[in-house]
Amino acid sequence: MNETLTSLDSITADANSSMTNELAARALDYCEQLALLTQTPGQVDRRYLTKEHQQANQTLVEWASEYQLSSWQDAAGNQWLRLPSANTNAKRLIIGSHTDSVPNAGKYDGVLGVVLGLVILQQLSKQQSQFDYHIDVVGFGDEEGTRFGCTLLGSSAIAGKWNPAWRELTDADGVSLAQAMHEFGLDASKVSRAHVDSNEVLGYVELHIEQGPVLEEKDLSLAAVSSIAGARRFDIEIHGHAGHAGTVPMALRSDALVCASRWVESVYQRAMQTAHSDHPVVATVGKMQVMPGGVNVIPGSVVLSLDIRSSSDAARDAVIESLQQDLEQLCSEMPNGRLKWLQTHNASAVACDPLMMKRVLTIMEQLGESSTCLVSGAGHDAMILADRMPVSMIFMRCEGGVSHHPAESVTQHDTMKAVQSLLLLVESYAHQ
């Protein structure tokens, strides 16, 4: 029979439990310490296969060893921590997120989910709790894709989705991924050894700051995630004709920027039309380059980006089709206008496992957080793992929905709720 940390009732009975409050404070302190491991002084900037990545892995191991937890680094540079079962052949329950960051990041994106898993393991070890399954925590080395321009490398390795061609990717300094792995102490030809057999996994849970304002608006600490939106991205070129700003009559112009500007409004309106549907679409034009770029020159060409997402691939793609037709029509109205579309990213929407989500929703209700479900508009490691193992996600409120920015902020109260949710989720598998 399993000896678990404490009963469900005792975890939920006191919202200010000294134990969970202490664990929350420790997790936040760990985030502060990891934020100091940065390649850019004064910023949070920790990238894949750098010495700062290595230092972060080593620091996690040190914190784990203080509580006699097992640890290992896999063949892709992901860091694992474990509260082992007495049964060496037991299945594994995995808690995870990523330890890398974007440049000039906040302190909590990704890494909070890792250290929350760690403090849970520490407490269970301190209590000498035993389970008939291993409880693992993984810190993925690359989710953001900042260094090599390809995202979700860490989780791709354990999902068996590593592309051998990635070894040729280079960073801004011309260092290849294979060379960076060698300098890190890894072998790019052996990344397949990081693969985790899905038959050994009970499930994967990722706790992550929301990166949006919905929980704050609803005055909730936590919510279950129902799905992760599928995203497509495009680089689009609109070509007209440059000309003198003073000598070409308005009626004879082929102004690429006017065409682009009218289309950007269409992007906004097409997405807004889905706002109250079952599967809203969000669309963003985030980059625009105008050429030749002279104050007295009619823009001859514009290069811009489109990022478009939804929990339904069909809903998203229907909007894309409409937007393509809109732009073709606008371009045809320019004398000799030309278009070029290049898709740069295509990821399908991913649903979280229904049974795991049911567990999470039950826990949310027990913690007084209602049964709120949110769609994640951002990509996460869970989406790579979802077709290999049951996955779930828990969102935690962040102030103003700010993320990927130094102003990222969370409260100790919400962090304590997150601790409680993970303890309850771990315990729920002992009673099935």
Beta strands, then each sheet from edge to edge (+ up, - down):
strand 1: 70-73
strand 2: 79-83
strand 3: 92-98
strand 4: 134-140
strand 5: 201-209
strand 6: 222-228
strand 7: 230-239
strand 8: 243-244
strand 9: 281-284
strand 10: 288-291
strand 11: 297-298
strand 12: 301-310
strand 13: 338-347
strand 14: 350-351
strand 15: 373-376
strand 16: 391-396
sheet 1: 1+ 2- 4+ 3+ 5+ 16+ 6- 14+
sheet 2: 1+ 2- 4+ 3+ 5+ 16+ 6- 15-
sheet 3: 9+ 12- 7+ 13-
sheet 4: 8+ 11-
sheet 5: 9+ 12- 10+
end
